[in-house]
C-alpha cells in the first residue's frame, strides 16, 4: 500500500515537472519568435525609412513629441467633426492634452490603472518607476476637471467592458507586452464604428508592439499605416 502511494506521488511530481518544463520551453519559444519578428520588422523599416529610424532610435524626444502622427491623421481624416475616443495609457497626460488642442473632442475616455500612482511602462521593459511632479499634477487636474474627459482607472481589458461602442478612435499606449497590445487591438477594433481609426504609439521601441501589430494585421488581413512612432488601422467594415 505504502509503495503504491509512493509511486503515485512520484508519478504526480514527474508529471508536474514535465508540465512546468514544457510551459517554460513554450515561453522561451514565444519570446524568441517575437524577438525574431521584431528584428525582421526593424530591418525592413531601416530599408524603407532609414532617416526616421535613426532619428527615432537616437532621440527619445522624437518619440515623446506632440502632436503625434496619429493625432494629425485624425485631424486630416475627420476635420472639425466632434469625436468620441479612447486613450489606453494616460501616463502623464501629454498626448491627451494634445488631442484636445488639435481635435474637436466631444468625449475622451482615458484608461490607466496607475493614475497618480507609480507608472510602469510595459512588462517586457525594465520597470523604470516614474513619479508625478508638480507640472504633471497640474496637467492631470486640468484634464480631470474637463467635463469632456472620463477617467477609467482599470486595466484596459476590464475597461473595454465598460466603454461605449461606435467610437471614432482608440489610441493604444498602455502595457507594451505582446499579449496586452494584441488584446487591446482586438478589443479596440470591436469598439470603433465603420470608418473609425485604431492605432497606437511606440512602434519603434524595444518592446513587443511591432510583432503584436504584425500579428493583428495578419488576423484582419489589413496592413497598418505606419508613421513612426505611431501606427494605425482603419476599420472598413
QUIGIRA-V635857 format. One line per field, one symbol per residue. phi: phi as a letter, one per 40 degrees, with the letter a starting at -180 (. if undefined). psi: psi as a letter, one per 30 degrees, with the letter a starting at -180 (. if undefined). A space follows every 10 residues. Layout:
phi: ???
psi: ???
This chain:
phi: .ccccccccc cccccccccc cccccccccc cccccccccc ccccccccbc ccccccccbc cccccbccdd cccdcccbgc dcbbabbcgc gbgdccccdc ccbcccabcb bacbdfbcbb bgcbbccccb bcbdcccccc ccccccccbb cbcaddcccc cccccfccab bbabcccdcc cccccccccc bcccgcbbaa bgcbccabcc ccccccdccc gacccbbdcb aabbcca
psi: eeeeeeeeee eeeeeeeeee eeeeeeeeee eeeeeeeeee eeeeeeeeie eeeeeeefjf eeefllklee eeeeeeefbg kkkklkjjie bggeeeeeee eflijekkjj kkfgkgakkk ilfflkijkk lkleeeeeee eeeefjfgkj kjilkeeeef ffllahlelk kjhbkgkeee eeeeeeeeff fllkflkkaa lhffliagee eeeeeeeeef hkklkjjkgl llkkjf.
